[in-house]
Amino acid sequence: MVAEKELQRSDLDTNQNRLLLRRNEVRRRLLPLLPPEEAEAVESGEGIMLEIFSNVGRFNVNFKYWRSSKAYVFNGSGWGSLRGHHKHIFREGNVLRFFADCPNGETAGGGAGDHDGNGGGRKFSHLWMVVAANRELMEAAEVLNSFKHGCH
């Protein structure tokens, strides 16, 4: 797992069109999986595109750091589309978890340097997202997904 978020009212606001992510978690789990130039683009606020898969499709979202709020965000039209496709299940209090799929089919997120990935580039090919109504259901979903993705 590279990120977890309990949805807040502001995350669901279509006018804000973003998902705020926890800064410490992103710095500990997601940024180390990026090559230095992409991590710098994220930190500068320029951002990079990440591909997120869910049960309904594939979405290209912008990932960047907002200095004004000192937070990392997923935003852009891809995030708006992802949120729109999940509007029937995105509710305040629901939990989202994002996992990184490595090029070799394993999952990353246990810490920096777990996988060599693609030789100096990103250490994952894309992210996949799981949604659950609460943390207990998320734990059950994570177990089921581990069987689907061959994780142990």
N, C-alpha and C positions, 0 to 999 in steps of 0.2 A: 504494500500500500504506500502510495506516495503522497496522498492527501485525503483528509476526511473533513466533511463540513455538515453541521446541523443547519438546515435552512432557516434563515431568519426572514422576517417580513420584507426587509430591504432587498434580499436576494431574489425575491419573487416580483419585485416592482419592475414592470416593463419599461418605465421611464429611466430607470437606472441601468438596465441591461448589463448586469455584471454579477459575478459570483465572487465575493470576498473570500480569500483563503488565509489561513493562519500563517503569519510571517515565519515563526520559528519552525513550524512543520515543513513549509516550503524550503527553507534554507537547509534543513537537516535531510530532507528526503528527496526533493525533486531537483533542485538546482545542481547537486553533485552529479546527476545523471546527464547533464547537458555539457557540450563542449564549451570551453572558456568563452569563445566569442558569442555564443548564444546566451550564456549566463550573463555576460556583460550587456547584451542588448535588452534582456529582461530587466536587469537592475537599472539601466539608464532610462527606462520608461518607453523606449522604442518598441520593445516587445518582439515576440516571435509567434509563429503559427504552430499550434499543436493539433494533432488529429485525435479526436476522442470518439470511441465507439461505444454505443449503447445497444440495448435490445431492439431499437427501432432504426438504427442507421449510423452513419459516419458524419462527424461534424468537425470543421476546421475552426478552431477558436483562437483568439489572440490571448497570449499569456504575457503579462507585464507587471511591473512594480509601479504603484502610484505613490509618489513621494508625499503628496498632500495628505493622504490618509495612512501612510506607512504600511500599506497592505499590498499583497499580490492579488491579481484578479484574472479571471477568465472573462473576456468580453468580446464585443464585436458582433457582426451579423451571424457568425457561426454559433456563438453562445445564445443569441436570441432565438435562432432556429432550434437549437437543442432544447432550450427551455420551453418553446412553443410545442414541440413534439411530445414533451413530457408534462404538459400542463395538467393533465388529469391525475398525475401522481406527485407532482411537485407541490408540497404543502409545508407550511411553517412547522418546524420540528422534525420533518423527515431528514434522514441521514443520507448523504452522498459519500461514496468512497471511490477514489480513483486509483487504478493500478497501472503499472507500466508493463507492457509486453515487450520482451527483449527479442531481438532478431532470431535468436536460437529457440524461441518458443517458450522460454521460461518467463517468470515474472520477476521484476526488480522492485526494490523499495525497502529492502531490509537495511540499507545503509549505503554509503558511498563506496564505490569500487566493487560491488558485489558481482558485476558482470562487465566483461570487456566490451561487449556489444559490437559496434561496427568500427573498431580501430581508431579511436580518437574522436569520433563523432558522437552523436547521441547514443546513450547506452540503452535505448529502447526504441521500438519502431512506432508505437502509438500508445495512447492511454485508453483504458476502458473504464466505464462508469457503472456502478451498481447503486440502485436507489432502494431504500427501505423505510418503512414508517417509523422505526425507532432502532436503537442500538441492538436490542435483543434480536430483532428480525434481521438486522444487518449481519450479525454473527452467523445466523443460519444461512443467509445468502452467500456469505463468504465461503462457508464450507461447501455449498453446492457448486459455486464457481471454481473452487480449487479442484473438484473432480472434473469439471468441464475443461479446464485449462491444464490438467495434468500436474498440478502443484502438490507438494506434500507438506 
